[in-house]
């Protein structure tokens, strides 16, 4: 079923939405805010009245007059002056019997206070109330008057007309209504301008079409196994996918960086170099709090203008692990191929003796092979309890014979099978690469011998691999473990780098001793459980 086209244009929709929101805001304001304003205004007026009452109550004139130290008419004069200054409805000073000592109407002086709400103040308690008196309904604040020795000698009542309070509330509401109406006008104008600008920037696409494109792009970015981080022209991070966040969390960086300057969040990336030069930077190694990342950085162009840059990266450890797995498979395959080749050669000899009907020599040859095989295999199998490691060493011995070299293996104590399968894999990587390097060094030597020795004691394994090759130049001894360093040509220099990586992974150590013309010895010590 085809999607129906929207009934209104984007501009119309936005305008209706803005007007509706503002109208709703006006309605909610009238229901909620107006009531709040009324309460707030009444509270403010109550506080004002109470503050005036306290000021009158602490007046020396009032205190002295109530104690008959001054003439009582002075209270009336003082109260009338304060009424004019503070713009309140009335100020009434009364004695402990509730008899007025001041009042806006002089004829009310000497009469009892009217309203019935003065009871608490005559017992020493401040209070506010709304009551009807001789001047009509008013908001009243009461406070007691105390003498210098702390004895209550009277009270003060300050009143503000409720009509004035209501007028203040109406004035406050008018300000809100004017602000809302002004907001509606501005909102409508802004909605029209915004809708036109959005329409121009959307390349004619409808919002739902843009949303679909965004969802598809986000799904693709989040599903990739490479970390992705993009920045804008100001080098501010605009996009980061889940894989990148995962890698950053491993490095101890947990906050989401979107919106941050990349140089402040990750100065190690140095993305500004790409933006300044406009040239990509490929195959970078970036150290991030102990985690090494392989990264590629490229500028982003829209038309002929650079609008940002993007970097993709993966954890070097994960890449190395893949390389090591592939290397381990290669070492296994080489060992099996050598054994297979040696076995085929022996079959050819057996077949030739059969054709020549040299059955006596055939029997001697088979006995010789059997004895040698039993001695070699029996010794290794009895000493090395890990079948994979034992089979690998046997394969290397066959490979050495195929290369025309003599590989001898010895072990002091029985080596038990490790409880951790990954240790066997790392040992095969270490022994395989050291042995291959030793055999390769013998290619031009007359005396072609390789020695492999194991010594196991108290969960520590010693491995020695020695050869009778030409040795290593002292000038390059410190560089042999560097990745890519080799004296044998391009695309070499991986084996010893993998050896060092495996030893570090097992928390072991490696030592190299060499003598020109006499050979090289690698000594590896590592924990073995």
C-alpha positions as CSV (number, residue, x, y, z in Angstrom):
1,X,0.0,0.0,0.0
2,X,1.4,3.4,-1.0
3,X,2.0,6.0,1.7
4,X,-0.4,8.9,1.6
5,X,1.1,12.3,1.0
6,X,1.0,14.6,4.1
7,X,-2.1,16.8,4.2
8,X,-0.2,20.0,5.2
9,X,3.1,21.5,4.0
10,X,5.9,21.5,6.5
11,X,5.6,25.3,6.9
12,X,1.9,25.0,7.7
13,X,2.5,22.1,10.1
14,X,5.1,23.9,12.0
15,X,3.0,27.1,12.3
16,X,0.0,25.2,13.5
17,X,2.2,23.3,16.0
18,X,3.7,26.5,17.4
19,X,0.3,28.2,17.7
20,X,-1.1,25.2,19.4
21,X,1.8,24.9,21.9
22,X,1.5,28.6,22.7
23,X,-2.3,28.4,23.2
24,X,-1.8,25.4,25.4
25,X,0.9,27.3,27.4
26,X,-1.6,30.2,27.8
27,X,-4.3,27.8,29.1
28,X,-1.9,26.1,31.5
29,X,-0.6,29.5,32.7
30,X,-4.0,30.6,33.5
31,X,-4.8,27.4,35.4
32,X,-1.5,27.0,37.3
33,X,0.7,30.1,37.2
34,X,-2.1,32.6,37.8
35,X,-3.0,30.8,41.0
36,X,0.6,30.7,42.0
37,X,1.0,34.4,41.3
38,X,-2.0,35.1,43.5
39,X,-0.6,33.1,46.3
40,X,2.8,34.7,45.8
41,X,1.4,38.2,45.7
42,X,-0.6,37.6,48.9
43,X,2.4,36.1,50.6
44,X,4.5,39.1,49.6
45,X,1.9,41.5,51.0
46,X,1.6,39.5,54.2
47,X,5.4,39.7,54.6
48,X,5.3,43.4,53.9
49,X,2.6,44.0,56.5
50,X,4.4,41.9,59.1
51,X,7.7,43.7,58.6
52,X,5.9,47.1,59.1
53,X,4.2,45.8,62.2
54,X,7.5,44.6,63.6
55,X,9.1,48.0,62.9
56,X,6.2,49.8,64.7
57,X,6.4,47.4,67.6
58,X,10.1,48.1,68.1
59,X,9.6,51.9,68.0
60,X,10.8,53.5,71.2
61,X,7.9,56.0,70.9
62,X,5.3,53.2,70.9
63,X,6.9,51.3,73.7
64,X,7.2,54.3,75.9
65,X,3.6,55.5,75.2
66,X,2.2,52.0,76.0
67,X,4.1,52.1,79.3
68,X,2.6,55.7,79.9
69,X,6.0,57.2,79.8
70,X,4.8,59.4,76.9
71,X,1.4,60.8,75.9
72,X,-0.7,58.3,74.0
73,X,-1.7,60.8,71.2
74,X,1.9,60.5,70.1
75,X,1.1,57.0,68.9
76,X,-1.7,58.2,66.7
77,X,0.5,60.8,65.1
78,X,3.3,58.3,64.5
79,X,1.0,55.7,63.1
80,X,-0.6,58.1,60.6
81,X,2.8,59.1,59.3
82,X,3.8,55.5,58.8
83,X,0.5,54.7,57.0
84,X,1.4,57.5,54.4
85,X,5.0,56.3,54.1
86,X,4.3,52.6,53.7
87,X,1.0,52.9,51.7
88,X,-0.9,50.4,53.9
89,X,-4.6,50.5,54.8
90,X,-4.2,51.0,58.6
91,X,-1.8,50.7,61.5
92,X,-3.5,50.0,64.8
93,X,-1.6,50.0,68.1
94,X,-3.5,48.4,71.0
95,X,-2.9,47.7,74.7
96,X,-3.2,44.3,76.4
97,X,-7.0,44.7,76.6
98,X,-7.3,45.1,72.8
99,X,-8.1,48.9,73.2
100,X,-7.0,50.9,70.2
101,X,-4.4,53.6,70.8
102,X,-4.3,54.6,67.1
103,X,-6.6,54.2,64.1
104,X,-7.1,56.0,60.7
105,X,-10.5,57.2,62.1
106,X,-9.7,59.2,65.4
107,X,-13.2,58.5,66.8
108,X,-12.3,54.8,66.9
109,X,-9.4,55.3,69.3
110,X,-10.2,54.0,72.8
111,X,-12.6,51.4,71.4
112,X,-11.9,47.6,71.2
113,X,-10.2,46.2,68.1
114,X,-12.7,44.7,65.7
115,X,-12.3,41.4,63.8
116,X,-11.9,38.7,66.4
117,X,-8.5,37.6,65.1
118,X,-6.3,39.6,67.6
119,X,-6.5,36.8,70.2
120,X,-3.1,35.1,69.5
121,X,-1.1,38.4,69.4
122,X,-2.4,39.4,72.9
123,X,-0.9,36.1,74.1
124,X,2.5,36.9,72.6
125,X,2.2,35.2,69.2
126,X,2.6,36.7,65.7
127,X,0.0,35.8,63.2
128,X,-1.6,36.9,59.9
129,X,-5.3,36.6,58.9
130,X,-8.0,38.0,56.6
131,X,-10.9,39.5,58.4
132,X,-13.5,42.2,58.3
133,X,-13.0,45.3,60.4
134,X,-14.4,48.8,60.5
135,X,-12.6,49.5,57.2
136,X,-13.9,46.4,55.5
137,X,-12.0,43.1,54.6
138,X,-8.3,43.4,54.8
139,X,-5.1,41.3,55.0
140,X,-3.8,41.7,58.6
141,X,-0.4,41.1,60.2
142,X,-0.2,41.1,64.1
143,X,2.9,41.3,66.2
144,X,3.3,41.8,70.0
145,X,5.0,44.7,71.6
146,X,7.4,43.9,74.5
147,X,9.1,46.2,77.0
148,X,12.8,46.3,77.6
149,X,12.4,43.7,80.4
150,X,10.6,41.3,78.0
151,X,7.1,41.8,79.3
152,X,4.3,42.2,76.7
153,X,2.7,45.6,76.9
154,X,0.6,45.7,73.8
155,X,0.3,44.7,70.1
156,X,0.4,46.2,66.6
157,X,-1.9,45.4,63.7
158,X,-1.1,46.4,60.1
159,X,-3.8,46.0,57.5
160,X,-3.7,46.0,53.7
161,X,-6.9,46.2,51.7
162,X,-7.9,43.0,49.9
163,X,-8.9,45.1,46.9
164,X,-5.3,46.3,46.6
165,X,-4.0,42.7,46.8
166,X,-6.4,41.6,44.1
167,X,-5.3,44.6,42.0
168,X,-1.7,43.5,42.3
169,X,-2.6,40.0,41.2
170,X,-4.4,41.3,38.2
171,X,-1.5,43.5,37.2
172,X,0.8,40.5,37.5
173,X,-1.5,38.5,35.3
174,X,-1.6,41.2,32.7
175,X,2.2,41.1,32.4
176,X,2.1,37.3,31.8
177,X,-0.7,37.6,29.2
178,X,1.1,40.3,27.3
179,X,4.3,38.2,27.3
180,X,2.4,35.1,26.1
181,X,0.7,37.1,23.3
182,X,4.1,38.6,22.3
183,X,5.5,35.1,22.3
184,X,2.7,33.8,20.0
185,X,3.5,36.5,17.5
186,X,7.2,35.9,17.6
187,X,6.6,32.1,17.5
188,X,4.5,32.3,14.4
189,X,7.0,34.5,12.6
190,X,9.9,32.3,13.7
191,X,8.0,29.1,12.6
192,X,7.5,30.5,9.1
193,X,11.2,31.5,8.8
194,X,12.3,28.2,10.3
195,X,10.1,26.1,8.0
196,X,11.5,27.9,4.9
197,X,15.1,27.4,6.0
198,X,14.5,23.8,6.8
199,X,12.9,23.2,3.4
200,X,15.9,24.7,1.6
201,X,18.4,22.6,3.6
202,X,16.5,19.3,3.1
203,X,17.2,19.1,-0.7
204,X,13.5,18.6,-1.3
205,X,13.2,15.6,1.0
206,X,10.3,15.1,3.4
207,X,11.2,14.8,7.1
208,X,10.3,11.1,7.2
209,X,12.6,10.4,4.3
210,X,15.5,12.2,6.1
211,X,14.7,10.2,9.2
212,X,14.8,6.9,7.4
213,X,18.2,7.8,5.9
214,X,19.5,8.8,9.3
215,X,18.3,5.5,10.9
216,X,20.0,3.5,8.1
217,X,23.3,5.4,8.4
218,X,23.2,5.0,12.2
219,X,22.5,1.3,12.0
220,X,25.4,0.8,9.6
221,X,27.8,2.8,11.7
222,X,26.9,1.1,15.0
223,X,27.1,-2.4,13.4
224,X,30.6,-2.1,12.1
225,X,33.5,-3.7,14.1
226,X,35.7,-0.7,13.5
227,X,35.7,2.3,15.8
228,X,34.5,5.5,14.0
229,X,34.9,9.1,15.2
230,X,34.1,12.1,13.1
231,X,34.7,15.9,13.7
232,X,33.4,19.0,12.1
233,X,35.3,22.1,10.8
234,X,36.0,23.3,14.3
235,X,37.5,19.9,15.3
236,X,34.4,19.2,17.5
237,X,33.3,15.6,17.8
238,X,30.0,15.1,16.0
239,X,29.7,11.3,15.7
240,X,31.1,8.3,17.5
241,X,29.9,4.7,17.2
242,X,29.5,2.0,19.9
243,X,32.7,0.2,19.0
244,X,34.7,3.4,19.5
245,X,33.0,4.0,22.9
246,X,33.9,0.4,23.9
247,X,37.5,0.9,23.0
248,X,37.6,4.2,24.9
249,X,36.0,2.6,28.0
250,X,38.7,-0.1,27.9
251,X,41.2,2.8,28.1
252,X,39.4,4.3,31.1
253,X,37.5,7.1,29.1
254,X,33.9,6.7,29.9
255,X,32.1,10.0,29.2
256,X,30.4,10.4,25.8
257,X,32.5,12.9,23.9
258,X,30.0,14.2,21.3
259,X,30.2,18.0,21.3
260,X,33.7,18.0,22.8
261,X,36.8,19.3,21.1
262,X,38.8,16.3,19.8
263,X,42.1,17.8,21.0
264,X,40.8,18.1,24.5
265,X,39.1,14.7,24.6
266,X,41.7,12.7,22.7
267,X,44.9,14.7,21.9
268,X,46.6,11.5,20.8
269,X,44.5,11.4,17.6
270,X,46.0,14.7,16.3
271,X,43.1,15.0,13.8
272,X,43.9,18.7,13.3
273,X,46.9,17.6,11.2
274,X,44.5,16.1,8.7
275,X,42.3,19.2,8.7
276,X,45.2,21.5,8.3
277,X,46.9,19.6,5.5
278,X,43.8,18.1,3.8
279,X,45.8,14.8,3.4
280,X,44.9,11.4,4.9
281,X,47.1,9.7,7.5
282,X,47.1,5.9,7.2
283,X,48.2,3.0,9.3
284,X,48.9,5.0,12.5
285,X,49.7,3.5,15.8
286,X,48.1,5.5,18.7
287,X,48.7,4.7,22.3
288,X,45.6,5.3,24.5
289,X,46.3,4.7,28.2
290,X,48.1,1.5,27.5
291,X,45.8,0.4,24.6
292,X,47.4,0.6,21.2
293,X,45.1,1.4,18.3
294,X,45.7,1.1,14.6
295,X,44.1,4.1,13.0
296,X,43.3,5.7,9.6
297,X,42.4,9.3,9.3
298,X,40.8,11.0,6.3
299,X,39.5,14.5,5.6
300,X,35.8,14.9,4.6
301,X,35.0,17.0,1.6
302,X,31.6,18.3,0.4
303,X,32.1,19.6,-3.0
304,X,35.5,21.3,-2.9
305,X,35.2,22.4,0.8
306,X,36.5,20.4,3.7
307,X,33.8,20.1,6.3
308,X,35.6,17.8,8.8
309,X,37.6,14.6,9.3
310,X,37.0,11.0,10.2
311,X,39.1,8.4,11.9
312,X,38.6,4.7,12.0
313,X,40.6,2.4,14.4
314,X,40.9,-1.1,15.8
315,X,42.6,-2.5,18.9
316,X,46.1,-3.5,18.0
317,X,45.9,-6.4,20.4
318,X,42.9,-7.8,18.5
319,X,44.8,-7.5,15.2
320,X,47.9,-9.1,16.7
321,X,45.8,-11.9,18.1
322,X,44.4,-12.6,14.6
323,X,47.9,-12.6,13.2
324,X,49.2,-14.9,15.9
325,X,46.3,-17.3,15.3
326,X,47.2,-17.3,11.6
327,X,50.9,-17.7,12.4
328,X,50.1,-20.6,14.8
329,X,48.1,-22.4,12.1
330,X,50.9,-21.8,9.7
331,X,53.4,-23.4,12.1
332,X,51.2,-26.4,12.6
333,X,50.8,-26.8,8.9
334,X,54.5,-26.6,8.3
335,X,55.2,-29.3,10.9
336,X,52.6,-31.6,9.4
337,X,53.9,-31.0,5.9
338,X,57.5,-31.9,7.0
339,X,56.3,-35.1,8.7
340,X,54.3,-36.1,5.7
341,X,57.2,-35.4,3.3
342,X,59.6,-37.5,5.5
343,X,57.1,-40.3,5.6
344,X,56.7,-40.3,1.8
345,X,60.5,-40.4,1.4
346,X,60.7,-43.5,3.7
347,X,57.9,-45.1,1.7
348,X,59.9,-44.6,-1.5
349,X,62.9,-46.4,0.1
350,X,60.7,-49.3,1.2
351,X,59.1,-49.5,-2.2
352,X,62.5,-49.5,-4.0
353,X,63.9,-52.3,-1.8
354,X,60.7,-54.3,-2.4
355,X,61.1,-53.9,-6.2
356,X,64.8,-55.0,-5.9
357,X,63.7,-57.9,-3.7
358,X,66.3,-56.9,-1.1
359,X,64.1,-58.2,1.7
360,X,67.0,-58.5,4.1
361,X,68.0,-54.9,3.7
362,X,64.3,-54.0,3.8
363,X,64.0,-55.6,7.2
364,X,67.1,-53.9,8.5
365,X,65.9,-50.5,7.2
366,X,62.4,-51.0,8.8
367,X,64.1,-52.0,12.1
368,X,66.3,-49.0,11.9
369,X,63.4,-46.6,11.2
370,X,61.3,-48.3,13.9
371,X,64.1,-48.1,16.5
372,X,64.8,-44.4,15.7
373,X,61.1,-43.5,15.7
374,X,60.5,-45.3,18.9
375,X,63.5,-43.7,20.6
376,X,62.7,-40.2,19.3
377,X,58.9,-40.3,19.7
378,X,59.1,-42.3,22.9
379,X,61.5,-39.8,24.5
380,X,59.4,-36.7,23.5
381,X,56.1,-38.3,24.4
382,X,57.3,-39.4,27.8
383,X,58.8,-36.0,28.6
384,X,56.2,-33.7,27.0
385,X,52.7,-34.5,28.3
386,X,51.0,-31.9,26.1
387,X,50.1,-33.9,22.9
388,X,49.9,-30.8,20.7
389,X,53.3,-29.5,21.9
390,X,54.9,-32.9,21.6
391,X,53.5,-33.4,18.1
392,X,54.7,-30.0,17.1
393,X,58.3,-30.6,18.3
394,X,58.3,-34.0,16.4
395,X,57.2,-32.1,13.3
396,X,60.0,-29.6,13.7
397,X,62.5,-32.4,14.0
398,X,61.2,-33.8,10.7
399,X,61.3,-30.4,9.1
400,X,65.0,-29.9,10.3
401,X,66.0,-33.2,8.7
402,X,64.2,-32.1,5.5
403,X,66.4,-29.0,5.6
404,X,69.5,-31.1,6.0
405,X,70.0,-30.0,9.6
406,X,70.4,-31.9,12.8
407,X,67.9,-30.8,15.5
408,X,68.4,-32.3,18.9
409,X,65.9,-32.0,21.7
410,X,66.4,-32.5,25.5
411,X,64.4,-31.9,28.6
412,X,65.5,-32.1,32.2
413,X,62.2,-32.8,33.9
414,X,58.8,-34.1,32.7
415,X,56.8,-31.1,31.4
416,X,53.1,-31.6,32.4
417,X,50.3,-30.5,30.2
418,X,49.3,-26.9,30.9
419,X,45.9,-26.2,32.5
420,X,45.5,-23.2,30.2
421,X,45.2,-24.0,26.4
422,X,46.4,-20.5,25.4
423,X,49.8,-21.2,27.0
424,X,50.3,-24.1,24.5
425,X,49.4,-21.8,21.6
426,X,51.9,-19.2,22.8
427,X,54.7,-21.8,23.3
428,X,54.2,-23.1,19.8
429,X,54.5,-19.5,18.5
430,X,57.7,-19.0,20.6
431,X,59.4,-22.3,19.8
432,X,58.3,-22.4,16.1
433,X,59.6,-18.9,15.3
434,X,62.9,-19.4,17.2
435,X,63.5,-22.8,15.5
436,X,62.6,-21.5,12.0
437,X,65.0,-18.6,12.5
438,X,67.8,-20.9,13.7
439,X,67.3,-23.3,10.7
440,X,67.2,-20.4,8.3
441,X,70.5,-19.1,9.7
442,X,72.2,-22.4,8.8
443,X,71.5,-22.3,5.1
444,X,75.1,-21.4,4.2
445,X,76.8,-23.3,7.1
446,X,78.6,-26.7,6.9
447,X,77.8,-27.6,10.5
448,X,74.0,-27.4,10.6
449,X,72.9,-28.1,14.2
450,X,70.0,-26.7,16.3
451,X,69.6,-27.5,20.0
452,X,66.3,-27.2,21.8
453,X,66.4,-27.6,25.6
454,X,63.5,-27.5,28.2
455,X,64.0,-27.3,31.9
456,X,60.8,-27.3,34.1
457,X,60.9,-26.7,37.9
458,X,58.3,-25.3,40.4
459,X,55.9,-23.9,37.8
460,X,58.7,-22.2,35.8
461,X,59.8,-23.2,32.3
462,X,63.2,-22.6,30.8
463,X,63.5,-22.8,27.0
464,X,66.8,-22.6,25.1
465,X,67.1,-22.6,21.4
466,X,70.7,-22.5,20.1
467,X,72.3,-22.9,16.6
468,X,75.7,-23.2,15.0
469,X,75.0,-20.4,12.6
470,X,77.0,-17.2,11.8
471,X,75.7,-15.3,14.8
472,X,74.1,-11.8,14.9
473,X,76.0,-8.6,14.4
474,X,76.4,-6.8,17.7
475,X,75.3,-3.5,16.1
476,X,71.8,-4.8,15.4
477,X,71.2,-7.1,18.5
478,X,69.0,-4.4,20.1
479,X,66.8,-4.2,17.0
480,X,66.0,-7.8,16.2
481,X,62.8,-7.8,18.2
482,X,61.4,-4.7,16.5
483,X,58.4,-5.4,14.3
484,X,59.5,-5.1,10.6
485,X,63.2,-5.2,11.3
486,X,65.0,-7.8,9.2
487,X,68.3,-8.2,7.3
488,X,66.6,-10.7,5.0
489,X,64.6,-8.4,2.7
490,X,61.2,-6.7,2.7
491,X,58.1,-8.1,4.3
492,X,60.1,-9.8,6.9
493,X,60.9,-9.1,10.6
494,X,57.6,-10.6,12.0
495,X,58.8,-13.8,13.7
496,X,60.8,-12.4,16.6
497,X,58.3,-9.6,17.1
498,X,55.6,-12.3,17.7
499,X,57.9,-14.2,20.0
500,X,58.4,-11.1,22.2
501,X,54.7,-10.4,22.2
502,X,53.9,-14.0,23.3
503,X,56.5,-13.9,26.0
504,X,55.2,-10.6,27.3
505,X,51.7,-12.0,27.3
506,X,52.8,-14.9,29.5
507,X,54.8,-12.5,31.8
508,X,58.1,-14.1,30.8
509,X,61.5,-12.9,29.7
510,X,63.9,-13.6,26.9
511,X,67.7,-13.2,26.6
512,X,69.9,-13.3,23.5
513,X,73.5,-14.3,23.5
514,X,75.5,-14.4,20.2
515,X,79.0,-14.8,19.0
516,X,80.1,-14.1,15.4
517,X,81.0,-17.3,13.6
518,X,79.9,-19.6,16.5
519,X,76.1,-19.2,16.7
520,X,73.2,-17.7,18.6
521,X,71.3,-18.8,21.8
522,X,67.9,-17.6,22.9
523,X,66.9,-18.2,26.5
524,X,63.3,-17.9,27.5
525,X,62.0,-18.1,31.1
526,X,58.3,-17.9,31.9
527,X,55.7,-19.1,34.4
528,X,54.0,-22.4,33.4
529,X,50.8,-23.7,35.1
